[in-house]
């Protein structure tokens, strides 16, 4: 039985997107809540005095001048045509120093709000960190539920219990839209996990990060490239949710496309029959959790660590 051309294109796109999905989604499933909690744990406890601010600002200014002198020297070497391995190594080093300098400047500005609304600014900063803690805790609950559902319903044959499928069906019986809302929340969280993993992990090629994402510091070409990666994962997110909630979406169009046609295509069906993507997803999620437990909490800029205990 032949499938239509659009369905086959969807199948090929799903395979490509599934590779990105298991990497970014598996990492993001752990990174999304734990990074929010880590942000709260690394928060500054209070503001600093003007004297300390002037001292730290002077130090940052001196570092900025030193970096500028080094960069001017590298520019002269480039114009002279001496772009060797040492030159490239120094350029990469200066790029890291610029990132550290920006992080230190942002951290210093955060602990010393200025202007007429300095108190309001600091209050909003505190509220933002408390919001990170709240959504981090909620995210941990949803991530744990997602991982448990994948293990007991998708990896075990036959499934131990329907779990979230049964939960959504009961919500629908209580009120028509509750099940749909719950289904949408878990699907949206999975997409947010993919975005979080993509932002944290980025596209790495031989230890070189291509098109990195940074808050208020992403180039347009990098932004469009990462949006393309997320769009490539979106079809795989739909396919993953269709399989994870197969009992809830039974007898629907999405179940027919991703549950019937896609999983019976010649040559591609084995990837879905033996749950290759689900197993990789679980492995990457637990590896990310171990990484965060070992060293992820300590990762951040130097000045922010300095002001954490103030």
C-alpha positions as CSV (number, residue, x, y, z in Angstrom):
1,X,0.0,0.0,0.0
2,X,1.6,3.3,-1.1
3,X,1.5,6.4,0.9
4,X,0.9,9.9,-0.5
5,X,3.9,12.1,-1.3
6,X,3.1,14.7,1.5
7,X,2.9,11.9,4.1
8,X,6.3,10.5,3.0
9,X,7.8,14.0,3.2
10,X,6.4,14.3,6.7
11,X,8.0,11.0,7.6
12,X,11.4,12.0,6.3
13,X,11.2,15.4,8.1
14,X,10.2,13.6,11.3
15,X,13.2,11.4,11.2
16,X,15.5,14.4,10.7
17,X,13.7,16.3,13.4
18,X,13.6,13.4,15.8
19,X,17.4,13.3,15.9
20,X,17.5,16.9,16.9
21,X,14.5,16.4,19.1
22,X,16.0,13.6,21.3
23,X,19.1,15.7,21.7
24,X,17.6,19.1,22.5
25,X,14.5,17.6,24.2
26,X,16.3,15.2,26.3
27,X,18.8,17.8,27.5
28,X,16.1,20.5,27.9
29,X,13.8,18.2,29.9
30,X,16.4,18.5,32.7
31,X,17.9,21.9,31.8
32,X,14.6,23.8,31.8
33,X,13.6,23.4,35.4
34,X,17.1,23.0,36.9
35,X,18.5,26.1,35.2
36,X,15.6,28.1,36.6
37,X,16.4,26.8,40.1
38,X,20.1,27.4,39.5
39,X,19.3,31.0,38.6
40,X,17.5,31.4,41.9
41,X,20.4,29.8,43.9
42,X,23.0,32.1,42.2
43,X,20.9,35.2,42.8
44,X,22.5,38.2,44.7
45,X,21.1,38.4,48.2
46,X,21.3,42.2,48.6
47,X,22.6,45.4,47.0
48,X,26.1,46.7,47.4
49,X,27.3,50.1,48.6
50,X,28.4,53.0,46.3
51,X,32.0,52.6,47.3
52,X,32.0,48.9,46.4
53,X,30.3,49.7,43.2
54,X,32.9,52.3,42.2
55,X,35.7,49.8,43.1
56,X,34.2,47.0,41.0
57,X,33.3,49.3,38.1
58,X,36.9,50.7,38.0
59,X,38.2,47.1,37.8
60,X,35.8,46.3,35.0
61,X,36.8,49.4,33.1
62,X,40.5,48.5,33.5
63,X,39.8,45.0,32.1
64,X,37.9,46.6,29.2
65,X,40.8,48.8,28.3
66,X,43.2,45.8,28.5
67,X,41.0,43.8,26.2
68,X,40.7,46.7,23.8
69,X,44.5,47.0,23.6
70,X,44.9,43.3,22.9
71,X,42.2,43.3,20.2
72,X,43.9,46.3,18.5
73,X,47.1,44.3,18.5
74,X,45.4,41.3,17.0
75,X,43.9,43.6,14.4
76,X,47.3,44.9,13.4
77,X,48.6,41.3,13.1
78,X,45.6,40.5,10.9
79,X,46.4,43.4,8.6
80,X,50.0,42.3,8.4
81,X,48.9,38.9,7.2
82,X,50.2,36.9,10.2
83,X,47.0,34.9,11.0
84,X,48.5,31.7,12.4
85,X,47.3,29.2,14.9
86,X,48.4,31.4,17.8
87,X,46.5,34.4,16.4
88,X,43.3,32.3,16.2
89,X,43.8,31.0,19.7
90,X,44.2,34.5,21.0
91,X,41.0,35.6,19.2
92,X,39.0,32.8,20.8
93,X,40.5,33.7,24.2
94,X,39.5,37.4,23.8
95,X,36.0,36.4,22.8
96,X,35.6,34.5,26.0
97,X,37.0,37.4,28.0
98,X,34.5,39.8,26.3
99,X,31.7,37.4,27.4
100,X,33.0,37.3,30.9
101,X,33.2,41.1,30.9
102,X,29.6,41.5,29.8
103,X,28.4,39.1,32.4
104,X,30.3,40.9,35.1
105,X,29.0,44.3,34.0
106,X,25.4,42.9,34.0
107,X,25.8,41.4,37.4
108,X,27.3,44.6,38.8
109,X,24.4,46.7,37.4
110,X,21.9,44.3,38.9
111,X,23.3,44.6,42.5
112,X,23.5,48.4,42.3
113,X,20.3,49.7,40.8
114,X,20.4,53.5,40.0
115,X,17.9,56.2,39.3
116,X,14.8,57.5,41.0
117,X,13.2,54.0,40.9
118,X,16.1,52.1,42.3
119,X,14.0,50.4,45.0
120,X,11.4,49.4,42.5
121,X,14.0,48.0,40.2
122,X,15.5,45.9,43.0
123,X,12.0,44.7,44.0
124,X,11.3,43.6,40.5
125,X,14.7,41.8,40.4
126,X,13.8,39.9,43.6
127,X,10.4,39.0,42.2
128,X,12.0,37.7,39.0
129,X,14.2,35.3,40.9
130,X,11.2,34.1,43.0
131,X,9.3,33.5,39.7
132,X,12.3,31.5,38.5
133,X,12.1,29.4,41.6
134,X,8.3,28.9,41.3
135,X,8.4,27.8,37.6
136,X,11.5,25.7,38.3
137,X,9.6,23.7,40.9
138,X,6.6,23.4,38.6
139,X,8.9,22.4,35.8
140,X,10.6,19.6,37.9
141,X,7.2,18.1,38.6
142,X,6.2,18.2,35.0
143,X,9.6,16.8,33.9
144,X,9.4,13.9,36.4
145,X,5.8,13.1,35.3
146,X,6.9,13.2,31.6
147,X,9.8,10.8,32.2
148,X,7.7,8.4,34.3
149,X,5.1,8.4,31.6
150,X,7.7,7.7,28.9
151,X,9.1,4.8,30.8
152,X,5.9,3.1,32.0
153,X,3.8,3.7,28.8
154,X,6.1,4.0,25.9
155,X,9.1,1.8,26.7
156,X,7.5,-1.1,28.5
157,X,5.6,-3.6,26.3
158,X,2.7,-4.0,27.2
159,X,2.4,-0.6,29.0
160,X,2.1,-0.9,32.8
161,X,-0.7,1.7,32.8
162,X,-2.1,4.5,30.7
163,X,-1.0,7.1,33.3
164,X,-1.4,10.6,31.6
165,X,-3.8,9.2,29.0
166,X,-6.2,8.1,31.7
167,X,-5.6,11.4,33.6
168,X,-6.7,13.5,30.5
169,X,-9.7,11.3,29.9
170,X,-10.9,11.8,33.5
171,X,-10.4,15.5,33.1
172,X,-12.6,15.5,30.0
173,X,-15.3,13.7,31.9
174,X,-15.1,16.3,34.7
175,X,-15.3,19.2,32.2
176,X,-14.9,19.1,28.4
177,X,-11.9,21.5,28.1
178,X,-9.9,20.3,31.2
179,X,-8.4,17.4,29.4
180,X,-7.6,19.5,26.3
181,X,-5.9,22.1,28.5
182,X,-3.9,19.4,30.4
183,X,-2.9,17.8,27.1
184,X,-1.9,21.3,25.7
185,X,0.2,22.1,28.8
186,X,2.3,18.9,28.5
187,X,2.8,19.3,24.8
188,X,3.8,22.9,25.2
189,X,6.2,22.0,28.0
190,X,7.8,19.5,25.7
191,X,8.3,22.1,23.1
192,X,9.7,24.5,25.7
193,X,12.1,21.8,26.8
194,X,13.3,21.5,23.2
195,X,13.9,25.3,23.0
196,X,15.7,25.2,26.4
197,X,17.9,22.4,25.3
198,X,18.7,24.2,22.0
199,X,19.6,27.4,23.8
200,X,21.7,25.7,26.4
201,X,23.4,23.2,24.1
202,X,23.4,25.1,20.8
203,X,24.8,23.5,17.7
204,X,28.3,22.2,18.5
205,X,30.7,21.0,15.8
206,X,34.0,19.6,17.1
207,X,33.9,21.6,20.3
208,X,33.0,24.8,18.4
209,X,29.6,26.3,19.1
210,X,27.9,27.6,15.9
211,X,25.2,30.2,16.1
212,X,25.0,30.5,19.9
213,X,21.9,32.0,21.5
214,X,22.3,34.7,24.1
215,X,19.6,36.9,25.8
216,X,19.7,40.4,24.1
217,X,22.9,39.4,22.3
218,X,22.0,37.1,19.4
219,X,22.8,38.0,15.8
220,X,19.9,37.9,13.4
221,X,21.4,35.1,11.3
222,X,22.0,33.0,14.4
223,X,18.5,33.7,15.6
224,X,17.0,32.5,12.2
225,X,19.2,29.5,12.1
226,X,18.1,28.4,15.6
227,X,14.4,29.1,14.8
228,X,14.9,26.7,11.8
229,X,16.2,24.0,14.1
230,X,13.2,24.4,16.5
231,X,10.8,24.3,13.5
232,X,12.5,21.1,12.4
233,X,11.8,19.6,15.8
234,X,8.2,20.8,16.0
235,X,6.9,17.9,13.8
236,X,8.8,15.4,15.9
237,X,7.2,17.0,19.0
238,X,3.8,16.4,17.5
239,X,4.7,12.8,16.6
240,X,6.1,12.1,20.1
241,X,3.0,13.5,21.7
242,X,0.8,11.5,19.4
243,X,2.5,8.3,20.5
244,X,2.8,9.3,24.2
245,X,-0.9,10.1,24.3
246,X,-2.1,7.5,21.8
247,X,-5.1,6.5,23.9
248,X,-6.3,10.1,24.4
249,X,-5.9,11.1,20.7
250,X,-7.3,7.8,19.4
251,X,-9.3,8.0,16.2
252,X,-8.0,11.4,15.2
253,X,-6.2,12.6,12.1
254,X,-2.9,13.1,13.9
255,X,-3.1,9.5,15.2
256,X,-3.7,8.2,11.7
257,X,-0.7,10.0,10.3
258,X,1.9,9.5,13.0
259,X,0.5,6.4,14.7
260,X,-0.5,4.3,11.7
261,X,1.2,5.4,8.4
262,X,4.5,6.7,9.8
263,X,5.3,3.7,12.0
264,X,4.7,1.2,9.2
265,X,6.9,2.7,6.4
266,X,9.4,0.3,4.9
267,X,12.9,1.0,6.3
268,X,11.8,3.6,8.8
269,X,9.4,1.5,10.9
270,X,12.2,-0.1,13.0
271,X,13.2,3.2,14.5
272,X,9.7,3.5,15.9
273,X,9.0,-0.2,16.6
274,X,12.0,-0.5,18.9
275,X,11.6,2.9,20.6
276,X,15.0,4.2,19.5
277,X,14.2,7.8,20.0
278,X,12.5,7.3,23.3
279,X,15.4,5.4,24.7
280,X,17.9,8.1,23.6
281,X,15.6,10.8,25.1
282,X,15.6,9.1,28.5
283,X,19.3,8.5,28.5
284,X,20.1,12.2,27.6
285,X,17.7,13.5,30.2
286,X,19.3,11.4,33.0
287,X,22.9,12.3,31.8
288,X,21.9,16.0,32.0
289,X,20.5,15.5,35.5
290,X,23.8,13.9,36.5
291,X,25.8,16.8,35.0
292,X,23.8,19.4,36.8
293,X,24.2,17.5,40.1
294,X,27.9,17.3,39.6
295,X,28.9,20.7,38.2
296,X,26.0,22.5,36.5
297,X,25.0,24.6,39.6
298,X,28.4,26.3,39.7
299,X,28.4,27.5,36.1
300,X,28.2,31.2,35.6
301,X,30.1,34.5,35.4
302,X,32.8,35.5,37.8
303,X,31.2,38.7,39.1
304,X,27.9,37.0,39.7
305,X,29.5,34.4,41.9
306,X,31.2,37.2,43.8
307,X,27.9,38.8,44.7
308,X,25.9,35.7,45.4
309,X,26.8,35.6,49.1
310,X,26.6,39.4,49.7
